[in-house]
């Protein structure tokens, strides 16, 4: 298998022991994985720039507390530099609000460093397989204002057009409308229409709600209509 076909992970933590531990855990799940490492935000941004053309990073595992950057600004900087890569957060914090902010800023995985080894492995497995993962306490009805009227109601099966399904997959990677537009070869305005239609289909008003709901919902079914007209006009209540 060529290098470009194998996953390339960027491990960003200022403790080399933690990076080595992550590397070992990922290799146990994904033997083909390749790695780059950085101990600072600037080092991570440099690695992303260096590999962008010849050997792109596909997954970033990021600590929010680095010597040269702390908190959401760290995630925002990496998302800006890695528009279409999956970003997982490895953090010493286990606060639900922090996890929600990470979702809002485009993370697809949140792994507290104090998690049990089984939880840590499950989170890494989800990231390796391209799935979402957030702490179970975050996804419990009591900790999040779910967009459904009845928390006991099973998640509904959502029907989307094939194009909307494409857009949804990029949303769940944390991509901006502009990044999705570039990836799919369509205009940012068209992406916004699709995002608004997806929000209505799921009954949500924000990307954070959408990501949380998709974490516990069945995969959407595709309708046959793949036209750009499948995206309805956005409403004032929905912010795409």
C-alpha positions as CSV (number, residue, x, y, z in Angstrom):
1,X,0.0,0.0,0.0
2,X,1.3,3.4,-1.0
3,X,2.0,6.0,1.8
4,X,-0.7,8.3,0.4
5,X,-3.3,5.5,1.0
6,X,-2.5,4.9,4.6
7,X,-3.7,7.1,7.5
8,X,-1.3,9.8,8.7
9,X,-1.7,11.0,12.3
10,X,-0.4,14.2,13.8
11,X,0.0,13.8,17.6
12,X,0.2,17.1,19.3
13,X,1.1,17.1,23.0
14,X,4.0,18.6,25.0
15,X,4.7,15.3,26.8
16,X,6.6,12.8,24.6
17,X,5.4,10.0,26.9
18,X,1.8,10.7,26.1
19,X,2.5,10.9,22.4
20,X,4.3,7.6,22.5
21,X,1.3,6.1,24.4
22,X,-1.1,7.4,21.8
23,X,1.1,6.0,19.0
24,X,1.2,2.6,20.6
25,X,-2.6,2.5,21.2
26,X,-3.4,3.6,17.6
27,X,-1.0,1.0,16.1
28,X,-2.8,-1.7,18.0
29,X,-6.0,-0.7,16.2
30,X,-4.5,0.5,12.9
31,X,-1.1,-1.2,12.1
32,X,-0.8,0.7,8.8
33,X,-0.9,4.1,10.6
34,X,2.0,6.6,10.1
35,X,2.8,9.4,12.5
36,X,4.1,12.9,12.8
37,X,4.6,14.6,16.2
38,X,4.6,18.1,17.7
39,X,5.0,19.5,21.2
40,X,3.7,23.0,20.5
41,X,1.0,24.7,18.4
42,X,3.5,26.3,16.1
43,X,5.2,22.9,15.6
44,X,1.8,21.4,14.7
45,X,1.0,24.2,12.3
46,X,4.4,23.7,10.7
47,X,3.9,20.0,10.3
48,X,0.5,20.5,8.7
49,X,2.0,23.0,6.2
50,X,5.0,20.8,5.4
51,X,2.9,17.7,4.7
52,X,0.0,19.4,3.0
53,X,1.1,18.5,-0.6
54,X,3.3,15.5,-0.4
55,X,1.9,13.5,2.5
56,X,-1.3,15.1,4.0
57,X,-2.2,14.6,7.6
58,X,-5.6,12.8,7.8
59,X,-6.2,12.8,11.6
60,X,-5.0,15.2,14.3
61,X,-4.9,14.3,18.0
62,X,-4.6,17.5,19.9
63,X,-4.0,18.5,23.5
64,X,-5.7,21.8,24.3
65,X,-3.0,22.8,26.8
66,X,0.3,23.5,24.9
67,X,3.2,25.7,26.0
68,X,2.4,28.3,23.3
69,X,-1.4,28.1,23.2
70,X,-4.2,27.0,25.6
71,X,-7.9,26.4,25.3
72,X,-10.3,26.8,22.3
73,X,-7.8,29.1,20.5
74,X,-5.6,26.0,20.0
75,X,-8.4,24.0,18.4
76,X,-9.4,27.0,16.3
77,X,-5.9,27.5,14.9
78,X,-5.6,23.8,14.0
79,X,-9.0,23.7,12.4
80,X,-8.1,26.7,10.3
81,X,-4.9,25.0,9.1
82,X,-6.5,21.6,8.7
83,X,-9.8,22.3,7.2
84,X,-10.8,18.8,6.0
85,X,-8.9,16.6,8.5
86,X,-10.5,14.9,11.5
87,X,-9.4,16.4,14.8
88,X,-9.7,14.6,18.1
89,X,-9.1,16.3,21.4
90,X,-6.9,14.7,24.1
91,X,-7.3,16.7,27.2
92,X,-6.8,16.7,31.0
93,X,-10.3,18.4,31.3
94,X,-13.5,16.4,31.6
95,X,-15.9,19.3,31.7
96,X,-19.1,18.9,29.6
97,X,-19.1,22.5,28.6
98,X,-15.5,22.2,27.3
99,X,-16.5,19.2,25.3
100,X,-19.5,21.1,23.8
101,X,-17.2,24.0,22.8
102,X,-14.9,21.5,21.1
103,X,-17.8,20.1,19.1
104,X,-18.8,23.7,18.2
105,X,-15.3,24.4,17.0
106,X,-15.1,21.3,14.8
107,X,-13.7,18.4,16.9
108,X,-15.0,14.9,16.1
109,X,-13.6,13.2,19.2
110,X,-13.1,14.2,22.8
111,X,-10.9,12.0,25.0
112,X,-10.2,12.9,28.7
113,X,-6.7,11.8,29.7
114,X,-8.2,10.5,33.0
115,X,-10.5,8.1,31.1
116,X,-10.3,4.4,31.8
117,X,-8.2,2.5,29.4
118,X,-11.3,0.9,27.8
119,X,-12.8,4.3,27.2
120,X,-9.6,5.6,25.8
121,X,-9.3,2.6,23.4
122,X,-13.0,2.9,22.4
123,X,-12.5,6.6,21.6
124,X,-9.4,5.9,19.5
125,X,-11.2,3.1,17.7
126,X,-14.0,5.5,16.8
127,X,-11.5,8.1,15.6
128,X,-9.6,5.5,13.5
129,X,-12.9,4.3,11.9
130,X,-14.0,7.9,11.2
131,X,-16.8,7.9,13.7
132,X,-17.8,10.5,16.3
133,X,-16.9,9.9,20.0
134,X,-17.7,12.0,23.1
135,X,-17.9,11.0,26.8
136,X,-21.0,9.0,27.7
137,X,-22.0,11.6,30.3
138,X,-22.0,14.2,27.6
139,X,-24.5,12.2,25.5
140,X,-26.9,11.5,28.4
141,X,-30.3,13.3,28.2
142,X,-29.7,14.9,31.6
143,X,-26.6,16.8,30.5
144,X,-27.6,18.1,27.2
145,X,-30.6,20.0,25.9
146,X,-31.5,17.6,23.1
147,X,-33.5,19.1,20.2
148,X,-36.2,16.3,20.4
149,X,-39.3,17.2,22.4
150,X,-39.2,13.9,24.3
151,X,-35.9,12.5,25.5
152,X,-37.4,9.0,25.6
153,X,-38.4,9.1,21.9
154,X,-36.1,6.9,19.8
155,X,-34.0,8.9,17.3
156,X,-35.9,9.2,14.0
157,X,-34.6,7.8,10.7
158,X,-33.7,10.9,8.6
159,X,-33.9,10.9,4.8
160,X,-31.5,13.1,2.9
161,X,-30.6,13.5,-0.7
162,X,-27.3,12.0,-1.8
163,X,-25.7,15.5,-1.9
164,X,-27.0,16.3,1.6
165,X,-25.5,13.1,2.9
166,X,-22.1,14.2,1.4
167,X,-22.4,17.6,3.1
168,X,-23.4,15.9,6.4
169,X,-20.3,13.8,6.4
170,X,-18.1,16.9,6.0
171,X,-20.0,18.7,8.8
172,X,-19.3,15.7,11.1
173,X,-15.6,16.1,10.4
174,X,-15.9,19.7,11.7
175,X,-15.5,21.4,8.3
176,X,-16.6,24.9,7.6
177,X,-19.0,25.7,4.7
178,X,-16.1,27.0,2.7
179,X,-14.0,23.9,3.2
180,X,-17.0,21.7,2.3
181,X,-17.5,23.8,-0.8
182,X,-13.9,23.3,-1.9
183,X,-14.1,19.6,-1.2
184,X,-17.3,19.0,-3.1
185,X,-16.7,21.5,-5.9
186,X,-19.8,23.6,-5.2
187,X,-20.4,27.1,-4.0
188,X,-20.4,28.1,-0.4
189,X,-23.9,29.4,-0.8
190,X,-25.1,26.1,-2.1
191,X,-23.4,24.4,0.9
192,X,-25.3,26.8,3.2
193,X,-28.6,25.8,1.6
194,X,-27.8,22.1,2.1
195,X,-26.7,22.7,5.7
196,X,-30.0,24.5,6.4
197,X,-32.0,21.6,4.9
198,X,-30.0,19.1,7.0
199,X,-30.7,21.1,10.2
200,X,-34.5,21.0,9.4
201,X,-34.4,17.3,8.6
202,X,-32.9,16.6,12.0
203,X,-34.9,19.3,13.8
204,X,-31.8,21.1,15.1
205,X,-30.6,24.7,15.1
206,X,-26.8,24.4,15.4
207,X,-23.9,22.2,14.3
208,X,-23.3,21.3,18.0
209,X,-26.8,19.8,18.3
210,X,-26.5,18.1,14.9
211,X,-23.2,16.4,15.9
212,X,-24.6,15.3,19.3
213,X,-27.8,13.9,17.7
214,X,-25.9,12.1,15.0
215,X,-23.8,10.4,17.7
216,X,-26.9,8.5,18.8
217,X,-29.0,8.4,15.6
218,X,-29.3,5.9,12.8
219,X,-27.4,6.7,9.6
220,X,-29.6,8.8,7.3
221,X,-31.2,7.1,4.2
222,X,-30.7,8.8,0.8
223,X,-33.5,9.9,-1.4
224,X,-33.1,9.6,-5.1
225,X,-33.0,13.4,-5.7
226,X,-29.4,14.6,-6.0
227,X,-30.2,18.0,-7.5
228,X,-29.0,21.2,-5.9
229,X,-32.7,22.1,-5.6
230,X,-32.9,19.4,-2.9
231,X,-31.6,22.0,-0.4
232,X,-34.5,24.2,0.7
233,X,-34.2,27.9,1.4
234,X,-32.7,28.7,4.8
235,X,-34.9,30.2,7.5
236,X,-34.0,32.9,9.9
237,X,-34.1,30.6,12.9
238,X,-31.4,28.4,11.5
239,X,-27.8,29.5,11.6
240,X,-25.7,27.5,9.1
